[in-house]
């Protein structure tokens, strides 16, 4: 049993390692997502999910692969555009995670309802109410943590955007 579980975990981790890049193919106002490189007549953006951060890169342009964390650790500066892109990607990821939490919450509540049904307990049973409250509290906390982080990231984004606007006016 333990060997089978280990095999499943390894197989899933190998699958997720391969599926962390998708391509956004665009032509006129059509958008298609693909796991393979777009045909040449399409504009292409490469969307990657790595270490909890989702990034979207216009892969039609020549791409220099540089890890933003390594750049910061080496005391190099990261461009404001790249920083804004990383902030947007992380906020998008957190919003997606909140949507996933709602799906998990509904699933756990459904499982609790089935358990209550098979144990022939009424909906006003105190143990059912406590378990339901625990589920809601847990997912409310997870969602609220993400909302708080999104607010902080959005504040940073607004601060960075406000700093870049005077530079743009001076260059015109």
Secondary structure by P-SEA (a helix, b strand, c coil): caaaaaaaaaaaaaaaaaacbbbbbbcccbbbbccccccccbbbbbbbbcccbbbbcccccbbbbbcaaaaaaacccccaaaaaaaaaaaaaaaaaaaaaaaaaaaaaaaaaaaaaaaaccccccaaaaaaaaaaaaaaaaaaaaaaaaaaaaaaaaaaaaaaaaaaaaaac
